[in-house]
């Protein structure tokens, strides 16, 4: 199992590597990853830990998805330059309920997988007892040596956040006591928190405990994974439609395709390597397979097929047909009466989110990147009128790849 995870790219560093390998080879083990519910949807940045847990479950190990209903009330300072927004219990519970359907796409909770909320033991924790029994095992000097705290010392580290590492370590101890959990996994920015947990278990329980981190991925050009012009790429279809999600993966940089196929799909490594050999225009086949597989996992096969169908129709120059109305191509419903007075080209591109500002729309037009119904529009005074309506819709495009539909529908 560990060898496969390394081969697929899920390894950055670990504690006690030889000891851990021997322990996991001997018997089924329990491992966990924590997720702080700071939003009501997960995003592409969560995919590596989700896929890592899924591989562990498929490999026969027991897995725990730990929801940070308690720790999220403080906020993890890791990778942050300022304090996180404080959320209420009600907000956190709402967020957990929103994330659950996405977790179920990756993990089978009917097969001995557990969904646990650390609010169970953190909300009623006696602070004096906690300091005496847990806090005494932590060195402030050592904690300040970790990069997480070094960075925040310059911008200001609250005592509230300083407690986070102790609480995450305590989570690991509690899961070890309750479920014999011996392995914590997570992104490499969690290294300090993870090793604090393994050390705590070994000190308090005298038991084996291990940590394993995944690499923090960027694209080959150095961009942060999961970001687009519109912001984060969410797993919730109401935030990022299946079509937009599919397009995100189709637009993967050439040098990232093989790596992303190994990380974000369940394809065999033999298949991944074969697709990774494609070059030039043929690499689009690998990108389409990546997009289809990743979209299928998150949104289901039918939505992936619809997104693929819509993308193929748009890129082949075909108009969208009525049987594709549910294809999840980004769209905006607009009242036909607005066409009577004319719709300014820059206004409508701003309204639909294709551009962040009219200034951006003007720059794109100057570069020849603004299209209506596949016709390039060079006139900055152009207004959409009734003659632009085709089958009760208008197709907008920015550049070669970003489409948006205006659907005409009378509003009452």
LINHUJO-V959392 format. One record per backbone hydrogen bond with DSSP energy under -1.0 kcal/mol. CO is the residue of the C=O (numbers start at 1). NH is the residue of the N-H. If there is no record, write none. Layout:
BEGIN
co/nh
CO/NH
CO/NH
END
This chain:
BEGIN
co/nh
1/5
2/6
3/7
4/8
5/10
13/213
16/20
17/21
18/22
19/23
20/24
21/25
22/26
23/27
29/62
30/182
30/183
31/64
32/185
33/66
35/68
36/38
42/235
43/46
44/47
46/50
47/51
48/52
49/53
50/54
51/55
52/56
53/57
54/58
55/59
56/61
57/60
62/31
63/114
64/33
65/116
66/35
67/69
67/118
68/72
70/73
71/74
71/75
77/80
88/92
89/93
90/94
91/95
92/96
93/97
94/98
95/99
96/100
99/103
100/104
103/106
103/107
108/111
114/65
116/67
117/120
118/122
119/123
122/125
126/130
127/131
128/132
129/133
130/134
130/135
134/137
135/138
139/143
140/144
143/146
146/150
147/151
148/152
149/153
152/156
158/162
159/163
161/164
163/167
164/168
165/169
166/170
167/171
168/172
169/173
170/174
171/175
172/176
173/177
174/178
175/179
175/181
176/180
182/210
183/32
184/212
186/214
187/190
188/191
190/194
191/195
192/196
193/197
194/198
195/199
196/200
197/201
198/202
199/203
200/204
201/205
201/206
210/184
211/15
212/186
213/12
214/188
217/225
219/222
223/219
226/233
228/231
231/228
233/44
236/239
236/240
241/245
242/246
243/247
244/248
245/249
246/250
247/251
249/252
253/256
254/257
256/260
257/261
258/262
259/263
260/264
268/272
269/273
270/274
271/275
272/276
275/278
279/282
280/283
281/284
282/285
283/287
284/288
285/289
286/290
287/291
288/292
289/293
290/294
291/295
292/296
293/297
294/298
295/299
296/300
300/304
301/305
302/306
303/307
304/308
305/309
306/310
307/311
308/312
309/313
310/314
311/315
312/316
313/318
321/324
322/325
324/327
330/405
332/407
334/409
335/338
336/339
337/340
343/384
344/348
345/349
346/350
347/351
348/352
349/354
349/355
357/361
358/362
359/363
360/364
361/365
362/366
363/367
364/369
365/368
369/399
370/377
371/397
372/375
375/372
379/382
382/345
384/343
385/388
386/389
392/408
393/390
394/406
395/373
396/404
397/371
398/402
402/398
404/396
405/332
406/394
407/334
END
